[in-house]
């Protein structure tokens, strides 16, 4: 089945998410769709799957114009979408999730799970998916959950399969398996749209590439004739360097030392399982791992948001295991949280208010019992200049800023003072390339000033680019350590450790 | 997982996990109960406790159950002590829930034996009353299950019960019992529809919408009952659905009178619980409804209409609550009194949570509440030294303990209480 988009435009208020897009999707072909976060990729695919209606433009299937009014229409026309955030009901089984919406039934609306299981097994066998139809979704690893999403699409006999950032949650090894599945689908005559911002992946899997920037198609081509550099330039609009410029580290005394740290999760399993490591001043330690292997809990425990079940945290030669968040902060610990909207900032507060969230109580900002607002505003304005936060005014609610500027605001607040340790969790998630470069520079600068820097990221490239030492977390344990100063690191070895394959 | 556990024992650190703490707390509670049973119920009890299991007129008379009160309670205390001690031993964690449930059941038995010592007491009658009193709570809980399974929190059940009771009395007086019953169901459904409109279409806060409906219904029915019913008494004089015995089944000793010698509302509640269970867990539309409650975005992407599903189920929930409300008038006294539901709707919500958002669970929880309710009444006759009001409080204390401490894993539908905004 071939699909064509013709002159698709979609606006959200003043923002033009898609601007006159033309795109062709062909059967038996993998179309790679490249673009930064916010370039309009997801909007376009949501239009194609019927979740949004375009403001103008047409969708043609096999040359005939179609109009989708709700998601059911897209499915009925044979277009299936695997969302970036999985659309699976965690307390249902695989079979129940797969059949939801197109259930086989018997008399009295009886749910025929027996037939459903058989049908799921049939698809499993045909494409080599290997998923147990009776497993509960919440017990499955994300790699398998993704296969369930693909099962769902295949069960609805979709001919066009849209994969939105499918590799974001996978380990490098899982990505290889996933690519095999994608190829087998393509060889079976399905049209695949592979959306991503990862350059090497798109070159590996695509038969044809389209690049999207600011809602427009800015480049198209044959992957055989493209390089990561040219693709990056199409995607960002200017040449991009992928290496982080940094001098060799000069590690000093231990700034953070974590010993025998344990924490339980809601099911009484180990979230952190006897974690031991040190971060020295003047070095960047990166924690690699697939999301959900204890990194979040580790950061929360180090920064004082969660109290560990056992173990000890020493910071700057003091035992801070039971110290409050504010005490740690006063001692010079900076925390860039993994989800800025949830725990890094208050969207409804102004930029100025957000800039002093961690220091409003300090004498510098008080005027008797009141806060000295003019002073706060002046300081915030200065921070904005120092950290390249682009906002028309510090009186603007922080929620109005772009993601990159929000994150730079958080980084400014945390680093514009005497710090000794920087704990940065997913510091560049969902940001544009310019902001990513800037934040990386700042983290390296903090290191060069003698801070210990701990970075947690699920982007292996980021960890490998920034870190002097890499620790790999798997199921709450540190399972491997790599030293980048002693020569290049084998990406595969890190990937294997992330999958828990180390000794 | 397994390797990590062995690691912890090897390293010898004492790690305090939530379950281990729960096990120890349970142990302490059980030991305290054992002391209570041994030293109060056991030592204080003298003579035999006689439990009547059938009436002399029953076709199959069953001999009375005669229990020597002192020895029985000593044994009960010993069992409680054993259960308590086991909680502190290796592997006690696994038995926490079972031990607590068993312990509470033993406590109730010991208490009954103590209270009845030297007297006679009709067990059958109490079980029958338990069932009757459980009906409005179970129906309220079932209404809650239907709403919350599609992620709409229905605080308005109390108001819907009251509306059903009022409508049943008014229309029942004019058109007869069946007309009143039908009207009560329709009015309950109408309030369900209004709630759905407020929270689904207008995305009003679900708690506030529910409270508003409760206050509206309370105000309106109180006004009419004090201003109109007092003048025109014939408007508040509805016929009552009498109990009827189901042949053969009704003659089974003990269980028979409880389940098969009741009125329309008891049978209706049991049938509705059965139908709802089948519907929610074994049918296509039930699966879709649960998906809407757990992950509305997922349901939406699969072409399931989230808004329509919520409207339908909240309206159905309202109809069930309307039926339950009619019990107060058409099922018992035939006359409406101001605020006669007396918070049963809220207790129904507690039963829903206690019953883990499952129709059968809600019914079982409602029976526990109904049991306490009827126990309190019967004990007034036995003249125990404990004020019956304290006994009336006991199920709620039990609910707090159980819901707060031991049903940690009973999670409501994931999207419960959250409005769905279609992008």
Interface residues (C-beta under 8 A of the other chain):
Chain A: X46 X49 X51 X52 X70 X71 X72 X75 X76 X81 X83 X87 X88 X89 X90 X91 X92 X96 X97 X99 X100 X101 X102 X103 X105 X108 X109 X110 X111 X152 X260 X262 X264 X266 X268 X269 X270 X273 X274 X309 X310 X475 X476 X477
Chain B: X1 X4 X7 X8 X11 X13 X14 X15 X16 X17 X18 X19 X279 X282 X283 X284 X285 X286 X287 X288 X290 X291 X294 X295 X297 X298 X299 X300 X301 X302 X303 X304 X408 X414 X423
